[in-house]
Amino acid sequence: MTEITGWLLDVYARPGEEGVILWLLDETGSERYCLRQALPVAFHAAGPPARLRQLWRYLYHRPLPVSLSRGERRELFSDQPLTVLTVQVTQPAAQPALFREVSRAFPDLTYFDADLPVTLHHAAHYGTFPLARLHVSVDEGGWIQELEPLDTPWELDPVPVGEHLRLLTLEPDVDPAHAAPTRVLARAGRASYDLALQPSRPLLVNLRAILERHDPDLLLTTWGDTWLLPYLIELSRFSGLPLPLNRDPACRPLYRPERTYFAYGQVIYRGQQVYLFGRWHVDAHNAVLYHDYGMEGILELGRVTSLPVQAVARLSPGSGISAMQMLTALREGVLVPWHKQQAEHFKTARELLRADQGGLVYQPVIGLHRDVAEIDFISMYPSIMARFNISPETVLKKPDQNNQSLNRWGSSAAPAIQALNSFPPSQREGGTGGMGDGLVPQTLQPLLDKRITLKQRLVELPAWHPKRAAYKARASAHKWLLVTCFGYLGYKNARFGRIEAHEAVTAFGRETLLRAKETAEDQGYEVLHLYVDGMWVRRPGASRVADFQPLLDEIVERTGLPVALDGIYRWVAFLPSRLDARVPVPNRYFGVFQDGSLKMRGIEARRQDTPLWIVQVQQAMLDRLAKARSAGELGETLPELRRLLRKAGLDLRRGRVPLASLLVSQKLSRELDEYRVPSPAARAAAQLEAVGKHLRPGQRVRFLYTLGEPGVYAWDLPDRPNPATVDRRYYRRLLVRAAETVLQPLGADEIGLWLET
């Protein structure tokens, strides 16, 4: 028996084989082990006894060996256990095909645990997760006989593995959507390689040598999913030269097709995906939120969700929180439905109006304000779910069934007030006030605890500390999971969703924010703005952190939820609507904190469709304003801002602005033939369609505004645009509009004339 201690890299099932494959990186970083472990997986069927008996007979004669048993299992939305037929196989890779066959033959039955990733089954059985430190005992055949996890996903400082992970980056020399690449650039440690794509044989020979020499754990690519890896795999197939992208030679790379879907009011496009076995492949261009938290955040998402690193890099945060809920259900013996089964309870129109009011927004006071404190509830909605035990199975229970919870407390804010009042301050300080935890609070509480602790450590660490970057990336990854967990309560396809739970959370949120507002006003503060989970307040003479601490303490006492002082602004400007200067816009503002850092929301520099040149000019103006030591000095910056704006206008007129900096990037919202009046993005996409480049809804198209028809020029056309055709007058209007956003709160007017004088 061999004893191995190391980090878990990958878990997957090979077709036609028993158990699963585990890849371990040993604790010295010198060895990678390919091991096997038994892992029976099962799905469950529920329905009339006669139909279950027919299913038993059907499966008993199948060639694939299965283990059949009948028993009772817990179903989240039922008061009584559910009788199910359990179908267990010892070949996890065979389970999906078997289930598809069964579901087609018996479509009238209800199925559970049917389509869960094998990594969740393994995590539920053995407590594993990506990069878990494990101690295993392995027999001579490479089978794991004993497995002991040495840490949990909730470690704040897990034993670092970063220096042992081998990284190989691959990227083409240009964006394949823009032009045909001619070279591929590779880097591994201090070694770098520049390889020509043609002729193909030397390319494949050299890449094979690089892969064998460095044997990377992580293949980090740019456009690897959508172009590079499919291109290399096709070259390898056509030439007959094998290319060991997989570390496991028994498996082939797995393709997942591109798709477009609608979520959170947006059309979202996900490109084709290429998964490897035995090593990770992450395409930075196709990874969700890679720009926000990088590889450190992706690894953290793998730890807390137990999903494979390759998958969690590409999946939405909503899929991550769904996986966490399913893992909690598996560990608690709760059935995971194949499809959502809980429909919304019937409500009258009056009840709908009372119940579904969303978050509270208090319109801001337009203008420039000094010494303003921004107070935020820390992960308000997840904290509400955890503290007050809001879960799909708890919201509709009667009081005697769920201790302090109230019957249909999500139907309006009034029951939320009663529920808040039922918790004395001593119970609000921790836990859920003695209530039995629902599935959602059980899932969220450790994640909340970890994020809050990381945020506290970030406050304490000096700016130079080497752990700050990792802590910030992990906290950012947690933030996205926690943001989406609320939406998943009401998502139509969520396995454990119920709209009444969604409504209950917003009811608590509205009441909590109102209590915070009343607390501030009781202490003499003026409330300038409320926005769902944040509050902006000021009081004459209050400009230090200590001045606001009594307010923070009292808000915690009255609401039972954690709050934080996001910062104190030297000044902040709340902006009006462009259509009507009398109407404020709740999430459109900018300001400077006392440490000189900027915060902006809803302005041009934050929008993805703003040309880079406009962003740079507006950012330069804001940076200059941020240097003012007080709001009173802002007027002194106007001459310098005028010179900055005049220079930008002169650069535009004289053609000194690179065309790439004038690009506009907009998303297609539908297929081209569905546009009644084509938008600029649709007109640019039609130009690309004419040369054989098809874009799907959710993809972005880059273009320049030009003179004459059709008014745009798609950047990814084969021919270069003529600089003389650029509509510089239109870009001038965009520049003036961005400058007005910054300068109007300061009282500046006729900003367009600044470009001429």
N, C-alpha and C positions, 0 to 999 in steps of 0.2 A: 504494500500500500504506500502510495506517494502522497506527501503532504505539500500543498501549494497555498501560498498566501499572495493575493494580488487583487487587481481591479477588474471588474466585469466590463468587457467591451461590447459584446454582442450576444444576443440570444435569438435563435430562429430554428425552424423545423425544416429538415430535408424531406422532399417527397419520397414516399415509400420506405421510410426508416422509422424505427421506434424512437421515442423520446425527442429531445431537442439538443441542438449544438450550442455550447457555450465557449466563447473566446475569452481567455484571461490574460491580462498583462501582469507578469510577476512583479513583486515589490521592488526588485532591483532595476526594472525597466529593460532587462536584457533578453527576456524570453516571452514569446506569445504561445499560449497553449490552446489547442483545439480539443475540447472535452465533450463528453456526451452525458446526458442525464435523463432518467425516466421522468415523464410528465404526462400522465393520463389527463385528457381534457374531455369535458362533457357539455352537452346541451340538454335542455329539458323541454318537454312538450306537455301541455295541459289541455284538457277538453273532456268530452263525455267519456265515461269508462269504456263503452263499446268501441269508440274510435281509437282510444289508446291501446286497447287489446289488438285491434287490427294493425296498428303501427308496430306493436311488439312482434306479431307474426311476420310482417313485411320485413323487418330488420333481422329477424332470427335466421332468415335464409339468404342474407346477403353474403357475398364472398369476403368482404372486409370484416375481420373479427371485431365484434362490439360487445360491450358489457351492458346489460339491460337491468334496470331495477325500478321499482315503484316506491314512492315515498311522499312525505309531506315537506314542503319548503315554504319559507316565508316570502310573501309577495307584499311589496311596500304599501300598496293601497288597499289591502284586504285585512280585515280584522282577524280572520281565521286562516290557518295554514292552507296552502293550495296543494292538491294532489297532482303529482307530475310523474311522467315516465322519463327517467334519466338514461341518456344514451352516451356511453363513455367509450372512447377509443384510445389506444396506446400510441397511435401514429398521429400526432397533432396536425401534420400537413394534410392528412386525408379528411379531417373534420369538415372544412368548408364545402368540399364537393359532396360529401355525404349529406350535409344539412340542406344544400340546394336541391338534391334529389328528394329528400323527405318533404321539404316545404312545398315542392311542386306536386307530389303525390297526395299530401294531406294538407291542403291550403286552409282548411277550416279549423285547424288546431292553433293554439297560441304557444309561441316559442320563447324561450328565455336562454340567456348566456350563449347565444347562437353564433355571434359574429365578433367575439372579443379577440383582440390581438393575443398571440401566444405569450408575449412578454407580460401582459396583465395576469394571465394564469400563473406564470412562473413567479411573478411578484407576490401574488396572493398566497401561493403555496410556501414560498421560501423567504419572503421578505427582501427580495433583490430589487435592484434598479440600476440604470446605467452608471458606471463608475463606482458601484458599491464595492467596498473592500470585503473580500471573502476569504475564508479559510476552507479549503476543500480537501477531502481524502479521495484519492483516485486509485482504482485498481489497475492491473496490468493491461487491461483492454481499453483504458482511457475513459471508463465510466465512473462518474462521480458517485461515491457511496455515502458520503456525508458532506453537508454544506452548512457553514455557519457564517451569517453576516456579522461583520465587525463594526458596522456603523449603520446609521439610518439616514433617510433623506433630509432630516431636520438638523443635521450637524451644521453649526455656524462656520466652523473651520475644519472641513474634512481634510484628511491626510492628502497633501497635494500630489497630483498625478501629472500636472502640466509638463514638467521637465522630462518626463519619461515618454510622453506621447510623441510619436514621429509624424511630422506634418509634411505633406507635399502639395504645393499649389500649382495649378495648371490654368492658364488663360490664353485665349487667342489674342493676337496683337490688335484687333479692332472689334467693335461690336458687330456680330454677324448680321444683325438686322439692318445695319447701316451700310456695310460693305463686306465683300468676301475676304475673310482672313487669309493670310499667306504664311503665318508663322504661329507657333505655340510656344509660350514662355513657361518654363518650369523652375521651381525653386524648392530646395530642401535644405534647411539649415543654412550654411554658408555657401552651398553649391547652387549655381544657377545655370540654366541651359536655355539656349535659343535655337529652336528646331524648325526647319522649313517643313511646311505641310506637303510639298511636292519636291521630289518623288516620294511616294508613300512608303516604299519598302525601308529606306533608311530611317524614316520617321518612326515606324513601328519597331524596328530593331533597337533604336536608341531609347524609345519610351519603355520598352520591355526591360532593357538594362537598368534604366533609372528606377523602375518599380522594384526590380529584384535587388538592386544595391541598397536602396533606402527602406524598402518594405514598410511603407507608411501605414499608420493607424487611421489617419484622416487624410482624405483627398479633398482639398478645398479648391473649388473651381469657380470660374466666372463663366456664365452661360454654359456650364457643364451639363445641366439637365436638358436644355432646349437645343443645344447645338454640338458642343465639343465631344461629350462622351458618345452620343449616338453616331457622330461622324467617325470617331476612332473605332467604334465597334463594327460599323459597316465596312470600314477599310480593312479591318482584321479579317472579317468574314470573306470579303471579296478576294483578298490576297492569299488567304490560307495561313497567315502568320498569326499565331495565338498571342493575345495581349492580356497579361494577368491583372486586369483591373480588380477582380475578386481575389481576396486572399484564400478563399475556399475554392479549390479547383472543381469540386463536385457540384457547384451551383453556377448558374448564369446570372448576369445582371438582370434585375427586375425592372420592367417599365411600368409606369402608371400614366395614363393618358392625360392630356390637358383637359381643363374643364372651366366652365363659367357658371357662377351661381350668384344669387341675390342674398345679401345679408346686411342687417343694420342700415337699410336704406340705400345701399350701394351695390352696384354690379361689380363683382370681384372675379378676376381671372387668375387661374393657377396654371402655370406652364407644365409641360410634360416633366416627369420625374424619373430619375435613374437611381436605383438602390443597389448597393453592393453588399456582399456577404463576407464577413470576417474582418472588414474594415469599413469605416464610415465614408460616405460621400456627401458633402454639403456644397450646394451651389449658392454662393453668396448673393447672386442676382435673383435667385428663385426662392430664397429663404424668407419666411415671414419675419419682419421686424429685425432682420440682421443688422440694419443700420442703427437700431436703437440700443441693442444690448450685446451684439457680437457673439463670438463663440462661447464666452464665459456665460452669457445668459442662456444660450442654447443648452449647454451642459447642465445648467441649473434646472431648466425646464425638464430635461431628461430625468434628473434626480427626483424631482417632486411629483412628476406625472407617471413615472415608470415606463414611459413610451421610449422606443429606440431613438437614439440621437438623430439618426437620419430622418425619421418620421417627424419628430417634434420640431425640427428645424423648418419643415415645410408646412406643418399644420397650423391652423389658427389657434389662438389662445382658448377659444371656445371648445375646440376639440380636446385641448389639454385638460380643461376643467372637467369636461365630460368623462375623460379617462380616469381622473382622480375619483370622481363619484362612483364609477363602475368598479374601481379597485376597492373602495370602501365597501360597496355592496358585496363583492366576492368575499372579502374578509369577514363580513358580518353575517354571511349566509343568506343574503337577500338576493332574490332572483332579479336579473337584469333583463328587461323586456327587449325583444328583438325590434319591435316598433312601439312608439308611444301609443298608449291606450287610453289615457285620461283626457276626456274632452272637458271644455269649460262648462261649469254649472250654469244652468239657465238663470238669467238675470233680466229684470225689467229694464226699460230705458232709463228710469230714474236711478235704479241701482247701478247701472253701467256708468252714469254720469258721476255718481258719488264715489265709485270704486276706482275707476281708471283715470286718475288725475295726473299721474306722473310726478316728476320732481318739482320742487318749489323754486321759482325764479322771481326775484324782486328786482325790478328794473333799476339799473344804476343811475346815479345822479350824473348827468353829462357834465364834462369839464375837467379841469386840472385840479387835483387835490393834494395837499401836503400831509406828510406824517400819517400815512394810512397803514393800518395793520391788516394783513390778510390772515385770517384764521381758517384752517381747514380741519374737517373731521378726517381722521386717519382711516382710509378705506371704509367710508361710512356704510355703504350698503352691505358689504360682507360682514362688517362688525355688527350691524343690525341682525343679520341672519344668525350669526353665531351667538350673540348675547341674548336674543329673544327667541331663539330656537325656531326660526322660520324655515320650514322645509315643506316640500309638497305633501308629505303625509301628516303634517301637524296642523296646518292652517284651518282645516275644516272640522277638526275634532271639537267635541263639546268640552266645557271646562272640567267636568269630572273625569274625562278621559286623558287630559293633558295638563293637569295641575293648574298653572296660572294662565294658560292660553285661553282665548275667548272664541266662541262660535262665530265663524266667518269674520274674524277681526280684520281681514284684508279688505272688507267691503267699503270702508270709509275711514276717515281720519279719527272719528269719535271713538271707535273701539281701540284704536292705537293709543289714544290719550289714556283710556282706562288701563290698558296693558302697561303703559309706562308708569302710571301711578301705582300699579300693583307691585312694583319693585322698589323697596326701600333702598337708600344709598348703600347700605352695607352689602346688599346682594349685587348691586351694580358693579362693585369693584372687581369682580372676576367671575368666570364661569357663566352659566346660563340661568342663574337664579334658582337652581334646584330642579329644573325641568328635565325630563328625559330627552336626551339629544336626538334630533332627527338626523337623517343621512347627510343633508347638506351642511349643517353646523359641524358634524363630526369631520367632514372633509375639509372645511375651511379653517377650523380653529388652529391646527398646527401651522398652516401656511401663513395665517395672520400673525401668529406669535413670532414666526421666523422673520417676516418682513419688518415688523415693528422693532424687533431687536436689532436687525441690521441697520435700520434707519437711526436708531439711538446710537449705535456704534459710529455711524458716519458723522454724527454731530460731534462726537468726542474725539475722533481721529484728526490729526493735523492734515493740512492740505497735501503735504509731501509724502504721507504714509503710503507704502506700497500696496496695502490692502484696499485702499479706497476705490480703485478702479473695479476690482472684482466685486466688492460689496455693492457698488452702484449698479453694476450690470445685473447682479442677482436680484436686487430690490426692484429693478425695472422689469425683469421677467416676471416677478411675483405680481407687480402692479397690473400687468396685462391679464394675467390669470384672474385676479380679483375683480378687475373691471368687467370682464365678460361673464363671471359667474352669476351676476344679477340678471343680465340679459337672457342667460340660459334657463332661468326659472320660468320665463314666459315664452321661450322659443318653441315653435310649433312641433319641431321634431326631437326635442330633448327627451331622453329616456326617462328622466326624473323631473320633468317640468310640469308646472301647474300655474295657470295664469293668476289664480287667487293668491298664490304665494308671492308672485311678482307684485301684485297690487298691495299686498300687506307690507312689503318692504318699502314701497314708495309712500304708503300712509305713515309708517314710522318715520321715514326720512323727512316728510313735510312737517310733522309735529316736532321732531327733534330740532330742525332748523328754526322753526318759530320760537321754540323755547330758548335757543341760543340768541335770537334777536331780542327777545324780551329781557334776557339776562343782561345783554349789552346796554339796552336802553335804561334798565334799572340802575346801572352803574354810571350813567351820564354820557355814554358814547352815542355818537351819531352813526347810524347804519347807512352806508353809502350803496351797498350792493349785497344781494344774496344770490347764490347760484348753486343749487342742488345740494352741495356739501361744503360750500365755502362762504365766508362772510368777510366783508371789508368794512372796517370801522375806524373812526378817529375821535379824538377828544382833545381839546386844547390842553397843552402841556404834557401830553403823553407821546413820547418819542423813543423810549427805551424799552427793552424787553421786559424789564422788571415792572414797568408801568402796566403791562397787559397781563401779567401773571395772575393777579386776582380774578380777572375776567375768565381766563382759561380754566382755573380751578373751579369756579362757580358753574361754568358750562358743563364740565365733567360731572359735577355733583347733581345738576338738574336733569341731565340726559342719560348718564350712565355710559357714554361712549367716549373714546379717546379723541382728543383734539391736539393740534399742534399749531404753533405760530409759524406760518410759512415764511414770514419776513415782514419787515417794516419798510415801506416805501418812503424814499425822500419825497417822491411825487409820483402820482399815477394819473393817467388821462383815460377817462371813459368816453368812448366815441359815439357819435350819433349815426343814424341811418343815412346813407347817401341820398335816398329818395326824399327824406323829410328830416331836416336838421333838428326838429323838436322831439323826434322819437329815438330813444336810446337803443343800442344793440347789446344784449346781455353779455355776449362772449366776444366783444371786440374792444380791446384796450391794450395799453402798454404803459410800463412804468419802470422806475429804477429803484432798487433796494438800497439800503444804507451802505452795503458793501460795494456798491457800484455795478452789480450785476443787473442785467436787463431781463424783463419778463414781458412777453407780448403774446397776444391771442387774436386771431381773426384778421390780422392785417396782411398786407401783400407779402412781406418777408416770410410769413408762415404758410402761404398757399403754395401748393405743388404746381399750379399752372402759371405762376409768375416767372417771367424771363429772368435768368440769372443776373443780368445787368441791372434790372430794376431792383432785385433783392439786394445786390451789393451797394447800390446808391442809397436805398432806404436804410440799410444796416449801418452804413457810414454816418448818416445823419443821426441815427439813434445813438451810435457810439459817441458822437460828439456831445449830444445832450447828456449822456450818462456821466460825462466829466464835470458837469456843473455840480458844485458842492451843495447847492440848495436850489429850491424851486425859484427863488428870487433871482438867481443868476441865469436862468434859461434865456431871458431876453437878450443877454449879452452874446449869445451864440448865433443870433440871426445873421449878422454879416458874414460869418464864416460859412454858415449853411447856404447862404445865397451864392457865395463863390463856388462851393462844392456843386450846387445844382447847375450853375452856369457852365462849369467845366463839363459836367455830364452831358448837357445839351449840346455843347460845342463838339464833343467827341462823337455824338450821334450824327450831327449834321455833316461832319467831315469824314465819316465812314471809318472812324478809329475804333468802333466797338466791334469785336469779333462776331461773326454771324452766329457762332455756336452759343454766344451769351445772349442772343435775342430769341433763342428757341422757346416756344411755348409747348408745354406738355399737357395734353388733355386726354381724358378717358372716354372711350366709346361706351355709350350706354345701351346700345342695341345693334342689331345687324344693319348693314347699310341700306337694304331695301325697305327697312321699317321706318326710316326717317321721312317725315312729311316735308319738313323744311331742314335740309342738311345743315348741321352746325359746322363751324370751321374744322373741328376734328373729323367730322364725317367727310367733308370735302377733301381733306388731306388723305384720309384712309382710302377714298375712292381713287385718288391718284396712285397710291401704292397697289391697290387691287388691279389697276390697269397694267402694271408691270409684273403681276404674279405674286405679290406679297399680300397675303390675306391676314387681316386682323380680326380678332373675335371680340365680342362685347367684354368689357372689363380691361382690355389692353389699352395702353397709352400710345398715342401717336404724337410725334414731334413735328412741328411745322413752324414756318415763318409767315408773318403777315406781309402780303405783297400788294403791289398796285394792280388794278384791273381785275378781271375775272380769272380764276375763281376766288381771288383774294387771299389765297394761302399757297404755300409750296412745301410739300412733305419733305422733311429732312432726309429720309431714308430712300429717296429716289436715287437711281444710279448716277444721274448727272448732277453736278454741283449747281446750286442756285446762282443767278446773276445778282451781285450785290446792288446793282443799280435799280432792281425791281423791288427792293425792300420798302415797305410803306413806313418811312421814317416819321411822317406826321402822326400816324397812329401810335407808334412807340413813344413819341413825344407826349401824347395824351396820357398814355399809361404812366410815364414818368411824373407828369404833373399830378395825377391822381394819387400816386404813392407818396409824393412830397406833401400834398394836402393832408393826408392822413396824419403825418407827423407834426406839421406846422400849424394847422388850424387851432388845436388846443392852446397854442401859444399866442393866438391873436393875429397871426400873419394872414394877409389876404392878397389877392391878385398874384398868386404864386406863379401862374403862367407867364406873367410879365418878367419874372426873375430870369427866365431863360433868354430874354431879349435884351436885358440891360446890363 
